[in-house]
Amino acid sequence: MAERELETGIHTDLRDRMTYSGYLALDQLLDSQHPLSDPPHHDEMLFIIQHQTSELWLKLMVHELRAAIGWLQDDNFEPCFKVLARVKHVQAQLFSQWSVLATLTPSEYNQFRGVLGSSSGFQSWQYRLVEFLLGNKDRRMIEMHRHDPVATSALEEAVAQPSVYDEFLRAMARAGFDLPAEVTDRDFSQPYSPQDSVVDAFRQVYQNTGKHWREYDMAEKLVDIDEQFGLWRFRHMKTVERIIGYKMGTGGSSGVPFLRKLIEHVFFPELWQVRTSL
């Protein structure tokens, strides 16, 4: 096969230039995988990279959800549509990653599981931050992060502030929908409780999509995200079941039974309830 010629414009002398590796800090990124098994078990690298890449995707989700909240506060819906669509695609990546981890067999995982100690994905503060930004507030979840000032600060801020859903409902109230103060001016650090008035407002949106197109579009984007979360949780549960069966989780949970309880949770309850009433 003939040798491919390089185009004459391609930079080959990269001294004193911004490079791909330098821009992405690849020296630091690729030196962040340190198996603890001794001797290193081949499959521990998969386990580490799976979870590190998940944390990078979660970081992007936090970035996008914070932006969406800011735009909703300004009644600027259009850029929200773009970033929430992006969040849905990030969720799809997180879902697909489980198929890679599912190649880890029980016998392979058992050979290095002991080095995890009490560490668990349940302790991911970025995952908890995503849940807070979407509205699943639970102050008790902050306690396990008290040893980490950065995580604690981010979670304390997010738990006290309106979520994406809260800001959407507040924007709807400003647009003229009849939503009471118990929805728009509540204590946002408390878990959200479904309200009939919100179901009524969404019924108006879905019965007259032409008049309320921006609210309709926003509602469907949030349903996409909620649905993707349910699918992700189910895939997580099945992957854990496949690899460890019904053993207790490393973080102290009951494992599969604990994960199964989470599958039914929804972030935006009235957006599901309104479907029955239409």
Secondary structure, DSSP 8 states (H G I E B T S, - for coil): -------TTS----TTS--HHHHTTHHHHTT-----SSS--TTHHHHHHHHHHHHHHHHHHHHHHHHHHHHHHTT-HHHHHHHHHHHHHHHHHHHHHHHHHTTS-HHHHHTTGGGGTT--GGG-HHHHHHHHHHT---GGGGGGGTT-HHHHHHHHHHHHS--HHHHHHHHHHHTT----HHHHSS-TTS-----HHHHHHHHHHHH-TTTTHHHHHHHHHHHHHHHHHHHHHHHHHHHHHHHHTT---TTSS-SHHHHHHHTT--S-HHHHHHHHH-
